[in-house]
Every structure is written in structure tokens, then in C-alpha cells.
Amino acid sequence: MEWSIQEIARIAGTTSRTLRHYDDLGLVPPTRIGGNGYRYYDEVALVRLQRVLLLRELGLGLPQIAEILDRESDEASALTTHLALLRQEQERLDRQIAAVEHTISALKGGEELMAENMFDGFDHTQYKDEVEERWGKDAYSSSDAWWRGMSDADRKEWMSRASSLTSDWIEASGSVSPTSEVAQELARRHVEWLRGIPGTPAASGGDLKGYVTGLAEMYVADERFAANYGGVEGAKFVRAALLAHFED
């Protein structure tokens, strides 16, 4: 049985453009190309696409996914591994949901917050390898020591500050220009927030402009970061404001 590229895009919740991009990268080539130039996919191709989408959901980049697909040719075995990872993520999300529900209930009821319950499921070490790859082991170790050394109250305040900044970015996106006073004040707050994270060039006196503008590009390119700002368009707004911040 075969499906056209339009059918697969609809079923998988993606786009024909994305599928063509996956083909260009050799990730999910079509089973055949018809005389009309349309791409068609069989069951084997669908399984491979499922693996790609699962790995994307787990936060892997396309180059990493290509390496994994080349290395793990046994589809059933690989999907079993993916399933185990998904179940771990499901468990972590369930714990996060319970933690947030606990906080909401306590706030509405005027009850005392239990700090040991508030951060269950929040694992800041999950990006350890990525941080070390981008900015070095010292960057991660410094940030990790800083995070672990914070009191529960300090962690709560820091997370509240980050959440407030993100919400303000989303609210400003689409309503003001990136060069407006509102957006530039957000950019200033954003840079100051980054300065407070040990181990990064923003905190260590390194190339602040290069570091922040590099992050700004990542916000747009990486779906995980873009989601924090309401999606790609919101991330583009943040990027434009941060780039404008360093033009003066």
C-alpha cells in the first residue's frame, strides 16, 4: 500500500515541504516518484518517518537523527527504545503536572507552598550534553553548581522571573516593533537575565554580543526554544529585538 506525499503530510500532522526536506537530507526518501513527479511512500517509509518524528519530539537535531537512523537499522528494536524514552518523558510530565497542580491548589487555598513538591519532574540536567557541546564542560558545571546551590526560594524567584520575561515577550510580539521602547526594554531585561547564569559568556565577560545573537538565532531555528515564545513568529520577534539591542 502506498500513500501520496499530501496524504502522509495530513496523516502525520506535518507538511509536504517538511517531507521534501527530509527527502533532501536522506532521512525519509519516498518509496518511488510517479510520472507526475509526486512522491509516494509505503509502510517501510512510514515507519522511518515515525522514528524521525519521535526523535524530533525528544529534542534531537536532524544531523543526530541521521546518525541514529544509519546506526540502528532494526526498526522494531529502535522503536522499542523510543517507546521506553517516551514513557520516561510521560512519567516526568505527569510529575510536572502534579507539581504545578499542587502549586495552583496551594495558591488558591492560601496554603503554605511545599518547596520539595514544587519542582518534582523539573530536570535541568536533561540538556547537559547539549550545553557542554555548545559552550564547554565548564559552562555546564558552573551552571549546575549555581542551580544546586540555590535555595528553594531563590529557585522559585528565578523561575518566576524567567516566566514573566517569556510572557512579556509573547504579549509584545505582534503588537509593537522590535525597535520600539517596549521591545528594547525587554531586550535589556533578557540580556541582564542571561548575565545572571554562571558559566555563560554573558556572565564571564566573554563575547556578550556574539553569545546573545547566537542564542537569538537558536530561538528561531530550534522548535523547543521557539515554543517558549509562542512559536517561530514570536521567536523571530525576540531575535529582531535582541539584534537591534546591539546595533547601538
N, C-alpha and C positions, 0 to 999 in steps of 0.2 A: 504494500500500500504506500502511496506517495501523497505528499501534501505540497501545495504551491507555497511560495515564499510569503504571499499575503495571508494564507491560511495559518501558517506557522506563526507569523507575527501576531495574529489575532489570538491564537490559542495560548501562546507563551507570554502574552502581555508585553511584547516588545515591538520593535518597528522593523520594516523592511530594510531601512537604512542601516540599523544595527546589525542585522543578519548579513548584509553585504559587507559590512566592516569586518565581521567575524570571518567571513569567507576570505577577504583580502589578507587577513592575518594568518590564515590556515587553521583557525580554531574550529570552525564548523563549515567545512565545504559542502556544497549541495551534492546530492547523490548524482544528479545529472542536470544538464541545462537543455531545455527544449528548443525546438526550432524557432520558437518565438522569442528566445533569449531569456525566458523565465527560469528561475531556479526551482528545482523540486527536491524534496527531502524525504527519505524513507525512515523506517523505525530506528535504524542504527544512528542516523544523523540526529534524530530527536533525542535519543539517549545522550549523545555527546553534547547537544545543546543544553539539556537539563543539567549536566555536570558543569558546564560553563556558567550557567545562571546561578547554580548553587554556590560555586566558588566565588562569584561576584558578590553574592549575598554575605559571604563570610569575610568580605573585605579584601580579597586578593586582586592584584592588578592583572591586566591581560598578559604581560610577559611571564608572570609567575604561573598563571593558568596554563599557558602554552607548555611550559616546562613540565607541569604536573601531568597534563594530558599525554605528553610524549613518554613520560616515565611510567605511567600507570595505564597499561593497555587493557587490563582486565576490568571491564565496565562494572560488573556486579560487585567485585571486591572493592573498587574505588567508591561506588555508591554506598556501600556498607559503611565505609569510613566517613563519607559525607553525612550519612544519617546519624552516626554517633556524634559528630560535631554539631549537627543541628539540634539534637536532643540536649547536648550540653548548653547550647545557646538558649534553647527553650527554657531549661531549668533556671538559667541565670536571669532571663527576662521575667520569669514567674516570680523570682525572688525580688527583683527590682520593683515589679508591680505591687507586691505585698508591702515592700518598704515604703513606697510612695503612698499607698492606701493608708498605711499606719500614720504617716505624717499628716495627711489630709484629715483623717479622723481625729487626731490629737489636736490639730489646729482648730477645727470646727467645734470640738467639745471643750476647748480650753484646758486640755490635759497637758501634763508635762511630757515633752518630747524625750524619747528614749534613743539616745545617740547611737547605741550599739545596734539598734534596729534600722536606723535611717539609711545606712549605706550598704546593707546586705545586697549582694549582687552587683555592686559597682566595682568592677575590677579594672583599676587603672594600669595594671601590668600587661593587659592584653595587647598593647601596641609596642611592647618592649623591643622586639626585633626591628620593627619599622623605625622607631626613634633612633636606635643605635645605628641603623644603616644610613639614615639621613644626616644625623648630627653627631654620631660617635657615642662610644660607651660612656664617656664622662658625662655627656648630656643626660643620658638616662639615669645614671647612678646619682647624679646631683639632684635631679628632679624627684627621683624615687625617695631619696633620703629626706628631701624637703617635705614631700607629701606625708610620709610616715611619721615625721617629727611634729606635724601639726596636731593641735588639739582638736577634739570633735567640734568645738565652737568655731575654730579657725577654718576647718574644712567646710562647715556649713556656710560661713560667711563668704568664702572663696567661691563656692558653687553658686551661691545666690548672686554674687557679683557677675559671674560668667553668664548665668541665666538671664539676668537683667540686661546685660550688654547684647546678648543674642536677640532678645525680644525687641530691644530698641532698634537694632539693625533691621529686623523684619518689618517693624512698623514704619520706618523711614523709607524703606525700599519702595520705589514706585510713586512716592508722594513728594520727594524732593530730589534735587540733582546731587550727584556725587560731590560737587564742589561747593554745595551750599554750606552755610554755617552749621546747620544741624548735622549734616553728614561729616563735616570736618571735625566737629566736636566728638562724634562717635569714633572717628579715626584716631583722634588723640587718646581717647579712653582705651581704645583697643591696643594701641602701642604701649600705653602705660600698664595695661593688664599683662601684656607679653613680657614686659620688663620684670614683672614680679615672679616669673617662673625660672628658677635657678637652672643653670646648665645650658641655657639657650644663648645665642649671640646677642639677643635683646638684653639679657641680664648681665652678660660677661664683658660688655664693652666691645664686642666684635662688630661685624658689618651689619649694623641695625637695618639700614635701608635694604640691603640685599636679602637679609633674612625675612623681613616683613613682606617685601614684594614677592619673594619666593612662596611664602605662605599664601599670599593673596591669589597667586596663580593656582596653587593647590586647592584652595577653596572651590574654585570653579571646575578644575579637572577631576577632582575626586568626589564621587557622589556622596560619600559619607560626610565630608565636610560641607558640601553644598546643601545637604538636608538640614543642617543646623541653621541655615539662613533662608529657609523656605523653598529651597530648590536652586537650580542653576541661575535663574534670573536674579534672585536675591543675592547669590554669591557673586555674580558679576557686578552688582551694585557695590558690594563691600570692597571688591577688588579695585573698582574705579576710584572709590573714595580714599582707599589706602594709598594707591599710586599717586593721587592728587596731593595727598598729605606730604609727600616727599618731593614735590616739584618746586616748592619754595626754597 
